[in-house]
């Protein structure tokens, strides 16, 4: 009786072990993990195949987590510290794994490189920016000198804006209100012009009263925000294998 019980228990365990991988495969297939495409190495490739310590936030992630600028990343990326400079609210101190720049001198480069659509933002002044229509944000941690030059000893942050889409007319808007009379308005529109040309327009307006009264003249309060930004992108598909994009920005 005892031997029969052992044989039955062994057969049950073997059947369970054989069925577990199949169930795991079915679960993985039904889950359908999203393939995130990044350009951290100057070419499009899957995030899973990129041999870099990287955090990539897609357009859906940015919308869900309310990320619209550099300072919004402080709670989304490990090992990344973002703090406003004591002398200027528009200057952001960026530290990656303890590497960064604590000074606000305009003659010094930061230890973490910030890029906007592949263009290097060389100084920390004005880094408290917001972008109306982002497609993806990539944060590369650790030295990136091979790909991004000597000013990326701590890491690199890439902002990739949304490009116009051919053949699709679309509009997206966002309105936010908060304390200290905060108003944030963002809008973006995609307009196709024929089969091979599309134009993307975006606008952002951020206003907020400061929380410290200014007894002097000029500024109402210290810490007031009054920012506007406009952007226009033109996409031309010259051939089936060649696309030309031209961005135009006007921050204020």
DRENBAVEX-961120 format. One line per 8 residues: number of its first residue (from 0); their letters; for each residue x, z, y of C-alpha. Coordinates in steps of 0.05 Angstrom, whole numbers. Layout:
// residues N
NUM	A	X Z Y  ...
//
This chain:
// residues 252
0	XXXXXXXX	0 0 0  57 17 47  94 -48 32  31 -88 45  21 -54 112  93 -69 131  84 -143 112  19 -148 153
8	XXXXXXXX	53 -115 213  113 -162 209  69 -224 205  28 -201 265  91 -189 306  120 -257 289  55 -292 307  53 -255 374
16	XXXXXXXX	126 -272 389  113 -345 374  52 -348 418  84 -313 478  129 -371 501  71 -419 496  26 -373 537  82 -365 589
24	XXXXXXXX	90 -441 593  15 -451 601  14 -398 656  72 -430 693  40 -498 687  -27 -473 713  7 -436 771  40 -500 797
32	XXXXXXXX	96 -473 840  102 -510 906  165 -552 913  193 -535 982  237 -590 1012  292 -566 1059  347 -601 1099  397 -544 1102
40	XXXXXXXX	452 -589 1075  437 -647 1122  395 -682 1069  326 -671 1038  328 -631 974  288 -579 937  297 -507 957  309 -489 884
48	XXXXXXXX	369 -536 881  402 -513 946  463 -468 931  455 -427 995  425 -360 1011  366 -389 1049  297 -368 1072  250 -426 1085
56	XXXXXXXX	183 -417 1119  134 -475 1112  80 -493 1162  29 -453 1122  76 -392 1121  88 -398 1196  13 -400 1210  -3 -342 1163
64	XXXXXXXX	52 -297 1189  44 -316 1262  114 -344 1271  120 -388 1332  190 -373 1358  257 -341 1344  237 -269 1358  179 -272 1308
72	XXXXXXXX	230 -279 1251  255 -207 1257  205 -180 1205  206 -241 1159  280 -251 1141  324 -198 1108  392 -184 1140  369 -215 1206
80	XXXXXXXX	365 -173 1269  335 -198 1334  333 -155 1396  322 -171 1470  382 -161 1515  375 -100 1561  390 -142 1623  346 -202 1607
88	XXXXXXXX	282 -208 1566  295 -282 1557  363 -269 1524  360 -252 1450  415 -218 1411  419 -249 1342  456 -214 1286  461 -239 1214
96	XXXXXXXX	491 -192 1163  522 -153 1221  554 -215 1253  531 -234 1323  543 -228 1397  524 -167 1438  547 -196 1504  504 -241 1549
104	XXXXXXXX	561 -279 1581  543 -353 1588  615 -372 1569  611 -343 1499  583 -373 1435  541 -331 1389  561 -317 1317  495 -345 1290
112	XXXXXXXX	481 -418 1306  411 -438 1327  389 -510 1320  326 -545 1345  315 -610 1306  389 -615 1293  410 -602 1366  454 -541 1375
120	XXXXXXXX	428 -488 1423  495 -465 1448  478 -401 1487  436 -339 1476  403 -345 1545  332 -370 1537  329 -360 1461  264 -321 1468
128	XXXXXXXX	229 -388 1463  164 -409 1430  148 -476 1400  78 -504 1399  80 -542 1333  131 -523 1280  136 -555 1212  189 -510 1181
136	XXXXXXXX	241 -457 1196  304 -450 1154  349 -389 1158  417 -396 1125  453 -330 1113  528 -324 1109  585 -368 1138  562 -440 1147
144	XXXXXXXX	625 -469 1179  628 -529 1133  559 -554 1152  549 -525 1222  617 -514 1252  658 -454 1274  600 -420 1312  562 -405 1248
152	XXXXXXXX	604 -349 1220  543 -305 1208  493 -359 1191  448 -413 1220  375 -418 1240  341 -486 1240  275 -500 1275  243 -565 1252
160	XXXXXXXX	184 -589 1293  126 -628 1264  136 -703 1269  78 -751 1285  40 -779 1226  22 -852 1219  -51 -871 1211  -80 -801 1223
168	XXXXXXXX	-116 -775 1284  -112 -699 1287  -117 -640 1334  -97 -567 1326  -107 -510 1376  -94 -436 1379  -117 -383 1429  -92 -311 1427
176	XXXXXXXX	-106 -252 1472  -75 -183 1473  -59 -122 1514  -28 -125 1584  -71 -186 1597  -34 -229 1546  -58 -301 1538  -25 -350 1491
184	XXXXXXXX	-52 -422 1487  -23 -474 1441  -48 -543 1425  -22 -605 1389  -51 -674 1379  -30 -732 1335  -50 -802 1359  -35 -864 1317
192	XXXXXXXX	-22 -929 1355  -30 -984 1305  -2 -982 1235  71 -968 1252  71 -925 1315  46 -854 1325  51 -805 1383  50 -729 1378
200	XXXXXXXX	35 -686 1439  41 -610 1442  32 -558 1496  43 -482 1500  25 -432 1555  44 -359 1547  27 -307 1601  30 -231 1599
208	XXXXXXXX	36 -176 1651  95 -129 1649  88 -55 1635  132 -29 1692  108 -33 1764  156 -66 1813  152 -33 1883  192 -90 1913
216	XXXXXXXX	169 -160 1932  167 -223 1892  152 -204 1820  89 -164 1807  117 -125 1748  181 -123 1709  173 -158 1643  122 -209 1666
224	XXXXXXXX	117 -272 1622  97 -339 1650  122 -394 1604  100 -466 1595  126 -519 1549  106 -591 1536  132 -638 1483  121 -711 1465
232	XXXXXXXX	145 -746 1402  142 -820 1387  151 -845 1315  162 -919 1302  166 -946 1231  207 -1008 1243  210 -1027 1170  188 -997 1104
240	XXXXXXXX	256 -963 1099  272 -949 1172  238 -899 1219  258 -882 1290  235 -817 1324  245 -798 1397  228 -728 1423  218 -709 1496
248	XXXX	211 -637 1519  196 -604 1585  202 -527 1582  187 -485 1643
//
